[in-house]
Amino acid sequence: MPRPRSHTPDQLAAAALAVIDRDGLPGLTMRAVATELGTSPMALYRYVPGREELEVLVVELVLSRVDTTPPPPGPWHGRITVLAHRFRDTLGAHPAALPLSLTHRHRSPSGLRWSETVLGVLTEAGIEAEERVIALRALVAYVIGATQLEHLGPLAGPGTTAIAGLPPHEFPYMSATARDARAVTPDREFEGGLQLLLRGLA
């Protein structure tokens, strides 16, 4: 008789996410998650066949916290803005897990529900067929990419300072732009880029 399982998928996901939050993606191993759960690595294989399935569980756990309720009726770009901010806020709570959202979001029911809500708003706005495909992909790419930049390469970080100090005669635009960038907040950066994208979609 097989031994009964004592851990739920949510518990596995929470343990894996705790490892990622603490040690980053390279730290996500079957052994590390087993230690987090207080069990043996071999016992963990009774629940998942390997690291990839742990990653899928993590993505679903994170994205399950996104509010996918359609925003109240109003201009479509305002409704998309609300959905984009919800997605960003949820992803930003666990920045080390961000790359997994690109790899596994198609296997996350919660991620699919967010996309379904976005597509509904776009369709009501008259954006359909290939344009709707491109619009959804652009929005997903922007939110995930901008959130990664915010946490892994922020404007307030050392990279901006280094670029601002480049020789102006060699990099006049980069150095000047970096000096301006130091006054841009993460919220201003995200909102500004999002509105540029939405104006393009319009």
C-alpha positions as CSV (number, residue, x, y, z in Angstrom):
1,M,0.0,0.0,0.0
2,P,1.4,3.5,-0.9
3,R,2.0,5.7,2.1
4,P,-0.6,8.5,2.6
5,R,0.4,12.0,1.5
6,S,0.7,14.5,4.4
7,H,1.5,17.7,2.4
8,T,-0.9,19.6,0.1
9,P,0.1,21.3,-3.2
10,D,-0.4,24.6,-1.5
11,Q,2.1,23.6,1.3
12,L,4.6,22.5,-1.3
13,A,4.2,25.8,-3.2
14,A,4.5,27.9,0.0
15,A,7.7,26.0,1.0
16,A,9.2,26.4,-2.5
17,L,8.3,30.1,-2.6
18,A,9.9,30.6,0.8
19,V,13.1,29.1,-0.5
20,I,13.0,31.4,-3.6
21,D,12.3,34.5,-1.5
22,R,15.2,33.6,0.8
23,D,17.8,32.1,-1.6
24,G,16.7,33.2,-5.1
25,L,15.9,30.9,-8.0
26,P,19.3,29.1,-7.9
27,G,18.4,28.0,-4.4
28,L,15.3,26.1,-5.5
29,T,16.1,22.5,-5.2
30,M,14.2,19.4,-4.1
31,R,16.5,19.2,-1.1
32,A,15.9,22.8,-0.1
33,V,12.2,22.4,-0.3
34,A,12.2,19.1,1.6
35,T,14.2,20.8,4.4
36,E,11.7,23.7,4.5
37,L,8.9,21.1,4.9
38,G,10.9,19.1,7.5
39,T,10.9,15.9,5.3
40,S,13.5,14.0,3.2
41,P,14.2,14.8,-0.5
42,M,13.2,11.3,-1.5
43,A,9.8,11.8,0.3
44,L,9.2,14.9,-1.7
45,Y,9.3,12.9,-4.9
46,R,6.0,11.3,-3.8
47,Y,4.4,14.6,-4.5
48,V,6.2,16.1,-7.5
49,P,8.5,14.5,-10.1
50,G,11.0,17.3,-10.0
51,R,11.9,21.0,-9.8
52,E,9.8,22.0,-12.8
53,E,6.6,20.9,-11.1
54,L,7.6,22.9,-8.0
55,E,8.0,25.9,-10.3
56,V,4.5,25.4,-11.7
57,L,3.1,25.3,-8.2
58,V,4.9,28.4,-7.2
59,V,3.6,30.4,-10.2
60,E,0.0,29.3,-9.4
61,L,0.4,30.3,-5.8
62,V,1.7,33.7,-6.7
63,L,-0.7,34.4,-9.4
64,S,-3.7,33.1,-7.4
65,R,-3.3,36.4,-5.4
66,V,-4.0,38.5,-8.5
67,D,-7.5,40.0,-8.4
68,T,-9.0,39.0,-11.8
69,T,-12.4,40.6,-11.2
70,P,-13.3,42.8,-14.2
71,P,-12.9,46.5,-13.2
72,P,-16.1,48.6,-13.2
73,P,-17.4,49.8,-16.5
74,G,-15.5,52.8,-18.0
75,P,-12.9,53.7,-20.6
76,W,-11.1,50.5,-21.7
77,H,-7.6,52.0,-21.1
78,G,-8.5,52.8,-17.5
79,R,-9.7,49.3,-16.9
80,I,-6.6,47.8,-18.4
81,T,-4.5,50.1,-16.2
82,V,-6.3,48.7,-13.1
83,L,-5.6,45.1,-14.3
84,A,-1.9,45.9,-15.1
85,H,-1.4,47.4,-11.6
86,R,-3.0,44.4,-9.9
87,F,-0.6,42.1,-11.8
88,R,2.4,44.2,-11.1
89,D,1.7,44.5,-7.4
90,T,1.3,40.7,-7.0
91,L,4.4,39.9,-9.0
92,G,6.4,42.5,-7.2
93,A,5.8,40.8,-3.8
94,H,8.1,38.0,-4.9
95,P,10.6,39.5,-7.4
96,A,12.9,36.5,-7.3
97,A,10.1,34.3,-8.7
98,L,9.4,36.7,-11.6
99,P,11.2,34.7,-14.3
100,L,9.0,31.7,-13.6
101,S,5.9,33.7,-14.5
102,L,7.1,33.9,-18.1
103,T,8.0,30.2,-18.3
104,H,4.9,28.7,-16.6
105,R,2.1,31.2,-16.7
106,H,0.2,29.2,-19.3
107,R,0.0,26.3,-16.8
108,S,-1.5,28.6,-14.1
109,P,-5.3,28.7,-14.0
110,S,-5.0,32.0,-12.1
111,G,-2.7,33.5,-14.7
112,L,-5.1,32.4,-17.5
113,R,-8.0,34.0,-15.7
114,W,-6.1,37.3,-15.6
115,S,-5.4,37.1,-19.3
116,E,-9.1,36.2,-19.9
117,T,-10.2,39.3,-18.1
118,V,-7.8,41.5,-20.1
119,L,-9.0,39.9,-23.4
120,G,-12.6,40.6,-22.4
121,V,-11.8,44.3,-21.9
122,L,-9.8,44.5,-25.2
123,T,-12.6,42.8,-27.1
124,E,-15.2,45.2,-25.7
125,A,-12.9,48.0,-26.9
126,G,-13.0,46.6,-30.5
127,I,-9.5,45.1,-30.4
128,E,-9.8,41.7,-32.0
129,A,-8.0,39.0,-34.0
130,E,-4.3,39.5,-34.5
131,E,-4.3,42.9,-32.8
132,R,-5.8,41.3,-29.7
133,V,-3.0,38.7,-29.7
134,I,-0.3,41.4,-30.0
135,A,-2.0,43.6,-27.4
136,L,-2.2,40.8,-24.8
137,R,1.4,39.8,-25.4
138,A,2.6,43.4,-25.2
139,L,0.8,44.0,-21.9
140,V,2.2,40.7,-20.4
141,A,5.7,41.5,-21.6
142,Y,5.5,45.1,-20.3
143,V,4.2,44.3,-16.8
144,I,6.6,41.4,-16.2
145,G,9.6,43.2,-17.8
146,A,8.9,46.5,-16.0
147,T,8.5,44.7,-12.7
148,Q,11.8,42.8,-13.2
149,L,13.6,46.1,-14.0
150,E,12.1,47.7,-11.0
151,H,13.4,45.1,-8.6
152,L,16.6,43.8,-10.4
153,G,17.8,47.0,-12.0
154,P,16.0,50.0,-10.4
155,L,16.6,53.5,-11.5
156,A,17.6,54.3,-8.0
157,G,20.3,51.6,-8.2
158,P,24.1,51.8,-8.8
159,G,23.6,51.2,-12.6
160,T,22.0,54.6,-13.0
161,T,24.7,56.3,-11.0
162,A,27.4,54.7,-13.1
163,I,25.7,55.7,-16.4
164,A,25.2,59.2,-15.2
165,G,29.0,59.4,-14.7
166,L,29.9,58.4,-18.2
167,P,31.9,60.8,-20.3
168,P,29.4,63.2,-21.8
169,H,31.4,63.5,-25.0
170,E,31.1,59.8,-25.6
171,F,27.6,59.1,-24.2
172,P,25.8,62.5,-24.2
173,Y,22.3,61.0,-24.3
174,M,22.9,58.1,-21.9
175,S,24.6,60.2,-19.3
176,A,22.0,63.0,-19.5
177,T,19.1,60.5,-19.4
178,A,20.6,58.7,-16.4
179,R,20.8,62.0,-14.5
180,D,17.2,62.7,-15.2
181,A,16.3,59.1,-14.2
182,R,17.4,59.5,-10.6
183,A,14.3,61.6,-10.0
184,V,11.8,59.1,-11.5
185,T,10.0,57.0,-8.9
186,P,9.1,53.3,-9.6
187,D,5.4,54.1,-9.7
188,R,6.0,57.0,-12.2
189,E,8.2,54.8,-14.3
190,F,5.6,52.0,-14.5
191,E,2.6,54.2,-15.0
192,G,4.4,56.3,-17.7
193,G,5.5,53.3,-19.7
194,L,2.1,51.7,-19.4
195,Q,0.3,54.8,-20.7
196,L,2.7,55.0,-23.6
197,L,1.8,51.4,-24.5
198,L,-1.9,51.9,-24.1
199,R,-1.8,55.0,-26.3
200,G,-0.1,52.9,-29.0
201,L,-2.8,50.2,-28.7
202,A,-5.5,52.9,-29.1
